[in-house]
């Protein structure tokens, strides 16, 4: 009897998730016009729910010094004041935004930048991508108080990246001088220092010295994206008043690498 009880077959128990999935699959496969119904009902509902979720979860924490100048910027920007980012209804997902952003053609091409190799004092080199000087200058600028935009791409970005060309074109239209910084890891060949270790902050500073030698009277405005934003933040914090960046703008800065 004990052997019989052990050898008796008992059907496996099905979880509620399996039962639910089987029911949905049966409903879709057996119902008339199943493909049409799926396309025109399930997908729109999923898109609407995803968009509503993105609107609900797109809040952020705003920290800034209470200076009159910064407060005026906050007051004029509803998205910042309400601490909400509202994406386009058709681009509610970050992956969709990335796909569309990389597929849109920009007025600039990578060949519009003149690449300059900057040799580092300890060996190796970085590169600067110079965009031709603008023909129209901003009315707020004076000959001795002009701004030069230094773009710092993300980890794999360079002058051929669409988002870099797009930002460079926007600043160029406003009358700014623009240069793109390419760290040695994004150069055609990676050459490490002859001795010691690779210091990305020192590389960036030496590259800025080369920029200043060409435009000594210009204030350097750093604009960093992603990893470039993190490097720009570290540079301004470490160098302080000894650094060559007069103002810094960081975009999607992964300030916490463990979370991002």
Wavefront OBJ file of the C-alpha trace (Angstrom):
o trace
v 0.000 0.000 0.000
v 2.837 2.385 0.802
v 4.436 1.700 -2.574
v 1.162 2.305 -4.346
v 0.655 5.618 -2.558
v 4.147 6.738 -3.535
v 3.704 5.738 -7.160
v 0.315 7.325 -7.546
v 0.327 10.209 -10.023
v -0.931 13.580 -8.835
v -1.258 16.370 -11.427
v 0.868 19.449 -10.756
v -0.864 22.412 -9.275
v -1.137 25.374 -11.603
v -0.480 28.809 -10.196
v -2.943 31.652 -10.627
v -0.541 33.403 -13.012
v -0.402 30.387 -15.333
v -4.187 30.057 -15.276
v -4.598 33.750 -16.044
v -2.095 33.632 -18.918
v -3.784 30.531 -20.373
v -7.159 32.236 -20.188
v -5.875 35.372 -21.932
v -4.149 33.341 -24.626
v -7.315 31.293 -25.179
v -9.357 34.502 -25.400
v -7.040 36.093 -27.953
v -6.515 32.983 -30.094
v -10.128 31.752 -30.147
v -11.997 35.042 -30.450
v -12.933 36.243 -33.964
v -10.695 38.943 -35.424
v -8.250 38.289 -32.577
v -5.303 40.110 -34.146
v -7.351 43.185 -34.964
v -8.879 43.204 -31.499
v -5.474 42.869 -29.891
v -4.005 45.728 -31.910
v -6.888 48.139 -31.426
v -7.692 47.383 -27.780
v -4.829 45.907 -25.776
v -1.994 48.008 -27.228
v -3.790 51.411 -26.881
v -4.749 50.564 -23.299
v -1.137 49.644 -22.500
v 0.113 52.877 -24.065
v -2.357 54.998 -22.097
v -1.515 53.268 -18.806
v 2.217 53.618 -19.441
v 1.818 57.318 -20.246
v -0.246 57.933 -17.102
v 2.365 56.125 -15.042
v 5.167 58.219 -16.547
v 3.321 61.427 -15.662
v 2.805 60.237 -12.106
v 6.365 59.022 -11.530
v 8.271 61.808 -13.287
v 8.716 64.041 -10.261
v 12.116 65.182 -9.080
v 13.759 66.877 -6.107
v 14.773 70.478 -6.718
v 17.718 71.902 -4.791
v 19.157 75.329 -5.509
v 20.549 78.376 -3.768
v 17.930 81.044 -3.049
v 19.543 83.766 -5.086
v 17.295 86.251 -6.959
v 18.808 85.273 -10.308
v 18.165 81.536 -9.912
v 14.744 82.133 -8.394
v 13.783 84.168 -11.472
v 14.716 81.202 -13.683
v 12.636 78.830 -11.548
v 9.633 81.171 -11.619
v 9.744 81.389 -15.418
v 9.924 77.612 -15.914
v 6.650 75.800 -15.066
v 8.226 72.338 -15.347
v 10.854 73.220 -12.759
v 8.446 75.101 -10.524
v 5.949 72.210 -10.476
v 8.755 69.645 -10.099
v 7.252 67.572 -12.893
v 8.554 66.448 -16.253
v 5.797 65.887 -18.798
v 7.047 63.937 -21.808
v 5.347 64.028 -25.171
v 2.337 61.649 -25.261
v 3.957 59.619 -28.037
v 7.408 59.632 -26.384
v 6.490 58.727 -22.826
v 9.206 56.065 -22.523
v 12.925 56.724 -22.241
v 13.757 54.069 -24.845
v 11.364 55.669 -27.337
v 12.935 59.062 -26.711
v 16.401 57.593 -27.316
v 15.352 55.856 -30.548
v 13.655 58.942 -31.983
v 16.451 61.238 -30.839
v 19.095 59.136 -32.585
v 17.066 58.847 -35.785
v 16.406 62.573 -36.292
v 18.885 64.181 -38.642
v 20.607 67.324 -37.433
v 21.841 70.216 -39.603
v 25.427 69.494 -38.593
v 27.637 66.599 -39.635
v 30.710 65.233 -37.918
v 32.794 66.707 -40.740
v 31.654 70.207 -39.722
v 34.050 69.987 -36.775
v 37.775 70.542 -37.119
v 39.472 67.947 -34.902
v 42.578 69.009 -32.997
v 44.814 66.607 -31.128
v 45.903 67.837 -27.684
v 49.002 66.042 -26.380
v 49.005 65.377 -22.654
v 52.050 66.165 -20.521
v 52.260 62.571 -19.223
v 51.705 60.911 -22.593
v 48.678 60.179 -24.721
v 46.272 62.702 -26.138
v 42.721 64.020 -26.137
v 40.859 65.745 -28.957
v 38.950 68.983 -29.426
v 36.266 69.278 -32.077
v 36.017 72.920 -33.120
v 32.855 74.135 -34.783
v 33.430 76.988 -37.198
v 33.008 80.408 -35.496
v 29.482 81.828 -35.752
v 28.742 84.641 -38.146
v 26.051 86.093 -35.880
v 27.037 87.116 -32.372
v 24.704 87.510 -29.453
v 23.784 91.101 -28.628
v 24.522 90.522 -24.937
v 28.178 89.710 -25.623
v 31.066 92.141 -25.834
v 34.470 91.483 -27.445
v 36.154 90.947 -24.071
v 33.289 89.154 -22.356
v 32.259 86.382 -24.718
v 31.310 82.820 -23.876
v 32.715 79.670 -25.412
v 30.647 76.501 -24.996
v 32.615 73.366 -24.101
v 30.478 70.281 -24.780
v 31.397 67.094 -22.903
v 29.655 64.010 -24.360
v 28.627 60.863 -22.543
v 30.780 57.780 -22.135
v 30.734 56.772 -25.820
v 29.823 60.138 -27.387
v 31.834 62.257 -29.794
v 31.363 64.875 -32.530
v 29.395 62.344 -34.588
v 26.724 61.805 -31.899
v 23.363 63.283 -32.860
v 22.671 64.861 -29.472
v 26.064 66.572 -29.490
v 25.543 67.939 -33.009
v 22.043 69.104 -32.049
v 23.221 71.014 -28.955
v 26.214 72.437 -30.829
v 23.940 73.679 -33.608
v 21.568 75.325 -31.101
v 24.408 77.247 -29.428
v 25.953 78.085 -32.783
v 22.714 79.692 -33.963
v 22.735 81.880 -30.851
v 26.171 83.198 -31.742
v 28.358 81.180 -29.386
v 31.716 79.617 -30.104
v 31.486 75.831 -29.623
v 34.086 73.128 -29.017
v 33.496 69.449 -28.226
v 35.845 67.729 -25.802
v 36.699 64.119 -26.581
v 38.534 62.298 -23.790
v 41.278 59.881 -24.705
v 38.931 56.900 -24.290
v 36.861 58.268 -27.222
v 39.829 59.004 -29.470
v 40.753 56.812 -32.456
v 43.445 55.136 -30.354
v 43.679 54.885 -26.584
v 47.149 55.734 -25.285
v 47.674 55.580 -21.533
v 50.063 57.875 -19.621
v 53.726 56.957 -19.682
v 53.733 56.653 -15.904
v 51.218 56.737 -13.086
v 47.507 56.293 -13.746
v 44.903 57.791 -16.061
v 43.490 60.943 -14.473
v 40.463 62.172 -16.455
v 40.286 65.424 -14.489
v 43.888 66.339 -15.344
v 43.260 65.434 -18.994
v 40.226 67.701 -19.071
v 42.112 70.564 -17.425
v 45.022 70.352 -19.881
v 42.536 70.383 -22.753
v 40.880 73.494 -21.324
v 44.311 75.137 -21.135
v 44.628 74.531 -24.883
v 41.202 76.122 -25.409
v 42.181 79.142 -23.322
v 45.362 79.596 -25.356
v 43.215 80.104 -28.454
v 40.528 82.218 -26.806
v 42.060 83.829 -23.703
v 39.288 86.437 -23.328
v 36.374 84.026 -23.523
v 34.592 82.566 -20.533
v 34.303 78.794 -20.759
v 30.821 77.393 -20.189
v 30.873 73.638 -19.642
v 27.865 71.608 -20.828
v 28.135 67.945 -19.881
v 25.810 65.069 -20.743
v 25.515 61.828 -18.748
v 29.038 60.644 -17.885
v 30.372 63.944 -19.212
v 28.079 65.750 -16.767
v 29.507 63.726 -13.907
v 33.067 64.508 -14.966
v 32.225 68.211 -15.280
v 30.751 68.194 -11.761
v 33.877 66.527 -10.369
v 36.109 69.020 -12.163
v 34.325 72.082 -10.800
v 34.273 70.587 -7.290
v 37.948 69.602 -7.266
v 39.378 72.661 -9.013
v 37.072 75.297 -7.572
v 38.249 78.806 -8.337
v 41.485 77.381 -9.777
v 39.561 75.745 -12.594
v 38.958 77.244 -16.017
v 35.194 76.691 -16.159
v 33.201 79.841 -15.382
v 29.799 78.102 -15.354
v 28.643 74.513 -15.652
v 25.467 72.928 -16.994
v 24.914 69.221 -16.358
v 22.313 67.120 -18.194
v 21.107 63.722 -16.897
v 24.019 63.562 -14.484
v 24.425 60.056 -12.998
v 25.475 61.488 -9.649
v 24.914 58.097 -7.992
v 26.570 55.401 -10.111
v 25.155 52.606 -7.931
v 21.581 53.683 -8.677
v 22.073 54.683 -12.322
l 1 2 3 4 5 6 7 8 9 10 11 12 13 14 15 16 17 18 19 20 21 22 23 24 25 26 27 28 29 30 31 32 33 34 35 36 37 38 39 40 41 42 43 44 45 46 47 48 49 50 51 52 53 54 55 56 57 58 59 60 61 62 63 64 65 66 67 68 69 70 71 72 73 74 75 76 77 78 79 80 81 82 83 84 85 86 87 88 89 90 91 92 93 94 95 96 97 98 99 100 101 102 103 104 105 106 107 108 109 110 111 112 113 114 115 116 117 118 119 120 121 122 123 124 125 126 127 128 129 130 131 132 133 134 135 136 137 138 139 140 141 142 143 144 145 146 147 148 149 150 151 152 153 154 155 156 157 158 159 160 161 162 163 164 165 166 167 168 169 170 171 172 173 174 175 176 177 178 179 180 181 182 183 184 185 186 187 188 189 190 191 192 193 194 195 196 197 198 199 200 201 202 203 204 205 206 207 208 209 210 211 212 213 214 215 216 217 218 219 220 221 222 223 224 225 226 227 228 229 230 231 232 233 234 235 236 237 238 239 240 241 242 243 244 245 246 247 248 249 250 251 252 253 254 255 256 257 258 259 260
